[in-house]
Amino acid sequence: MISRILTQKIKDDLRLKKAVIILGARQVGKTTLLNELINEIQNVKIINGDEPDSNEQLTNLTSTRLKALFGNATAIIIDEAQLIPDIGISLKRITDYIKNVQLFVSGSSSIELANSINEPLTGRKLEYKLFPISFAEMVKTTNLQEEKRLLPHRLVFGYYPEIVTSPGDEIKLLKNLSGSYLYKDILSFGIIKKPAILEKLLKALALQIGSEVSYNELGQMVGADKETVERYINLLEKVFIIFQLNALSRNERNEIKKGKKIYFCDNGIRNALVGNFQQFELRTDQGMLWENFIISERIKMLNYNDFYGNYYFWRTTKQQEIDFIEEKDGVYSAFEFKMNPKKKGRFSRSFTEAYPIGEMKTITPENTEEFLLD
């Protein structure tokens, strides 16, 4: 059993008597986490939005039906809540009419779910984001030495729970996972009119990790206009397949002001999309995989540790660049990522003179733990 960091975090927060909302991509372990949370709770009522009959139970709820459905429950789980119409109103009624009940809600899309619940549950909920398994979680499960030894494997196959726990079957499982199942919510909501363009766009993004993206150029590559590309990218972010990194700029001379980089939440999904599971040591995209891995893992760690700040990349028109920057309380920490431990990142004087600096560090496979462990 791989212990998830959020399990204890959520258990500690139950004393606040708020609805617990867990967001994350499909298959990252939300249902397993929910089962852990209710392991010692009696009288739990579970509703799965993926099942039509369960779905109907929460549609057009009256207070009388609510009490009949949940009357004796001490905890209520609503899984895949984004598939239930008007879920926000139903959740509000549960919190209004069923007293002393702990409500747990999970969803694999922040498109419908966030829009539906934000206003009805204002002040009544705590939100958590669950990612694929993290480097830190695997270190706690095995040990640091073992996980560092497995880094080349993780850089190719990623950290989805089913992948980590099924050695030997990674390729078959990733091909299945990276199909339409991963973005099922976008397709089911009818937001995407041309699924073929979505698939072309995903592949194009997978080949541009670490580079600034141009919506115009992407549009030309996939046969769509700039607005469609931007809308599809925002939707892919809301179902937790990709995330965006914005350029840092304080209007200093020569800084790129509106640039964006796009990364995948998991290396295995990225490699499945481009159809390349070649051994890491033989690959020509090692630097790209390392950058995607180390940034996505850092963002997991920051989220799990309640990081209230921002992160960026930095680049100038003279091609000076810093891979990753964290800003908190007006102080900036800069990081460069290198596969070769002998190479040291160069931090531009233009940057150090323009920004108050906390730390500057080069991260390689040798000192990964300095960046990814608490």
SVG drawing of the C-alpha trace seen along z (x, -y; Angstrom):
<svg xmlns="http://www.w3.org/2000/svg" viewBox="-40 -48 71 56">
<polyline fill="none" stroke="black" stroke-width="0.4" points="0.0,0.0 1.4,-3.4 0.6,-5.9 -0.7,-9.2 0.4,-12.5 -3.2,-13.9 -4.6,-11.1 -3.3,-12.4 -3.6,-16.0 -7.3,-15.6 -7.8,-13.5 -6.2,-16.4 -8.6,-18.9 -11.8,-16.9 -12.0,-18.8 -12.9,-21.9 -16.3,-20.3 -16.1,-21.3 -17.1,-19.4 -14.0,-17.7 -13.6,-18.2 -10.9,-16.1 -10.0,-16.9 -7.6,-15.0 -7.3,-13.3 -9.0,-9.9 -7.1,-7.0 -4.8,-9.0 -6.3,-7.2 -9.2,-9.4 -11.5,-6.5 -8.7,-4.6 -8.0,-7.7 -11.7,-8.1 -11.8,-4.5 -8.9,-5.1 -10.6,-8.2 -13.7,-6.3 -12.0,-3.2 -12.9,-3.8 -16.3,-5.5 -19.6,-3.7 -22.8,-4.3 -21.2,-5.6 -23.5,-6.3 -21.7,-6.1 -23.0,-7.5 -21.0,-7.2 -21.8,-9.7 -20.6,-7.2 -23.6,-5.0 -26.9,-6.3 -29.1,-5.0 -26.9,-6.5 -26.7,-9.7 -30.5,-10.0 -30.7,-9.8 -29.2,-13.3 -31.2,-15.0 -34.0,-17.3 -33.6,-16.4 -36.2,-17.7 -35.4,-17.9 -37.8,-15.0 -36.0,-12.7 -32.6,-13.9 -33.4,-12.7 -34.8,-9.4 -31.7,-8.8 -29.1,-9.9 -30.9,-10.1 -28.6,-7.8 -25.4,-8.4 -22.4,-9.8 -20.4,-10.2 -21.5,-10.7 -19.2,-10.0 -20.1,-11.3 -17.6,-10.0 -17.2,-11.5 -19.5,-14.3 -18.9,-16.3 -21.3,-13.9 -24.3,-14.7 -26.5,-17.6 -26.8,-20.6 -24.4,-18.9 -23.7,-22.2 -27.3,-22.6 -27.5,-19.0 -24.4,-19.4 -25.7,-22.6 -28.9,-20.9 -27.0,-18.0 -25.0,-20.4 -28.1,-22.4 -30.5,-19.6 -28.3,-16.6 -26.5,-17.7 -23.4,-16.2 -22.5,-14.4 -19.0,-14.5 -19.3,-15.0 -16.6,-13.8 -16.8,-14.7 -14.4,-13.7 -14.2,-14.8 -11.9,-14.3 -12.7,-17.6 -12.7,-21.1 -14.7,-22.3 -18.2,-21.4 -17.5,-20.7 -15.8,-23.9 -18.4,-26.0 -21.2,-24.1 -20.0,-24.1 -18.1,-27.3 -21.0,-29.5 -23.4,-27.1 -20.6,-25.8 -18.8,-29.1 -17.3,-28.9 -18.4,-25.3 -15.7,-23.3 -12.0,-22.5 -10.5,-21.6 -7.5,-19.3 -5.8,-18.3 -4.6,-14.7 -1.8,-14.0 -0.3,-10.8 2.0,-9.3 4.9,-11.5 8.6,-11.0 8.2,-11.8 5.4,-9.3 7.5,-6.5 10.5,-7.4 8.4,-6.9 7.1,-3.6 10.5,-2.2 13.5,-4.4 15.5,-7.2 18.2,-5.0 15.7,-2.7 13.7,-5.6 16.7,-7.3 17.8,-4.1 14.4,-3.9 14.5,-7.4 15.3,-6.4 12.2,-4.1 10.0,-6.8 11.1,-9.3 9.7,-7.0 6.7,-5.4 5.6,-8.0 3.8,-7.7 0.2,-6.7 -0.7,-4.3 -1.7,-1.4 1.6,-1.9 3.7,-1.9 2.0,1.2 2.1,3.2 5.7,3.7 6.0,5.4 2.6,4.1 3.4,0.4 3.2,0.0 -0.2,1.8 -1.7,-0.1 -0.4,-3.5 -1.7,-3.1 -5.1,-2.3 -5.0,-5.2 -3.8,-7.8 -6.7,-7.1 -10.0,-9.0 -10.5,-7.7 -8.2,-10.3 -10.2,-13.2 -13.5,-11.4 -15.0,-14.3 -14.2,-16.9 -15.8,-14.6 -18.9,-13.8 -19.6,-17.5 -19.8,-18.1 -17.3,-21.0 -14.9,-19.5 -16.4,-19.6 -13.4,-18.0 -11.8,-15.2 -9.2,-14.6 -7.9,-18.1 -7.6,-17.5 -5.5,-14.4 -3.2,-16.2 -2.8,-19.1 -1.9,-16.8 0.8,-15.2 2.1,-18.6 2.3,-19.8 4.1,-16.5 6.8,-17.3 7.3,-20.9 8.0,-20.4 10.4,-23.1 9.8,-25.4 7.6,-28.4 4.3,-27.6 2.6,-29.8 -1.1,-29.3 -0.8,-30.5 1.9,-27.9 0.0,-25.1 -3.1,-26.0 -1.3,-25.7 0.1,-22.3 -3.3,-20.8 -5.6,-22.7 -7.4,-25.0 -7.6,-28.7 -5.7,-30.3 -8.9,-30.7 -9.7,-27.0 -6.2,-26.0 -6.3,-28.2 -9.7,-26.9 -8.6,-23.3 -5.4,-23.9 -7.4,-25.4 -9.8,-22.5 -6.9,-20.0 -5.5,-21.8 -8.9,-21.6 -8.9,-17.8 -5.4,-17.7 -3.6,-16.4 -1.3,-19.4 -0.3,-22.5 1.0,-25.9 4.0,-27.9 3.9,-31.6 6.8,-33.9 7.9,-36.1 8.2,-39.8 8.4,-43.0 8.7,-45.0 12.5,-44.9 14.3,-45.5 14.4,-42.6 12.1,-40.3 9.7,-38.0 6.4,-39.2 3.6,-36.9 5.3,-33.6 3.9,-30.2 5.4,-26.8 3.2,-23.7 4.1,-20.5 2.4,-17.2 1.2,-16.2 2.8,-12.8 5.8,-11.6 4.2,-8.3 1.1,-10.0 3.4,-12.2 5.4,-9.3 2.3,-7.3 1.0,-10.2 4.1,-10.3 4.4,-6.5 7.9,-6.3 8.7,-4.0 12.4,-3.5 14.8,-3.0 15.7,-6.3 19.5,-6.0 19.0,-5.6 16.7,-8.5 17.3,-11.8 14.7,-13.7 16.4,-13.1 16.6,-16.8 12.9,-17.3 11.8,-14.3 13.9,-15.4 12.5,-19.0 8.9,-17.8 9.5,-15.3 11.3,-17.6 8.9,-20.5 5.7,-18.3 7.1,-16.7 8.0,-20.0 4.5,-21.3 3.1,-18.2 5.3,-18.9 4.4,-22.6 0.6,-21.8 0.9,-19.2 2.7,-21.6 0.3,-24.5 2.7,-26.7 1.0,-30.1 3.0,-31.7 3.6,-31.6 5.9,-29.8 7.2,-30.9 10.0,-30.5 12.1,-33.5 13.6,-34.4 14.8,-37.5 15.0,-38.5 18.7,-37.8 18.0,-34.1 19.0,-34.4 16.8,-31.9 16.0,-30.3 14.0,-27.0 11.9,-27.5 11.3,-30.3 9.3,-30.3 8.0,-33.6 6.8,-33.8 6.4,-37.0 8.2,-39.0 11.3,-36.8 12.4,-34.7 14.1,-31.3 15.6,-30.3 16.4,-26.7 18.1,-25.3 17.7,-21.6 20.5,-19.6 20.8,-15.9 24.6,-16.0 25.6,-16.6 28.9,-18.2 27.0,-21.0 26.1,-24.0 23.3,-26.4 24.2,-29.9 22.0,-32.5 21.9,-35.8 23.1,-39.0 20.2,-40.7 17.9,-38.5 19.8,-38.7 20.0,-42.5 16.3,-42.9 14.8,-40.6 15.3,-39.9 16.8,-36.4 16.2,-33.7 18.2,-30.8 19.7,-29.7 20.4,-26.1 21.0,-23.6 19.1,-20.3 20.4,-17.1 19.5,-13.4 22.2,-13.4 20.6,-16.0 16.9,-15.4 16.0,-14.9 17.0,-18.5 14.2,-19.7 11.5,-17.1 11.5,-16.2 10.1,-18.4"/>
</svg>
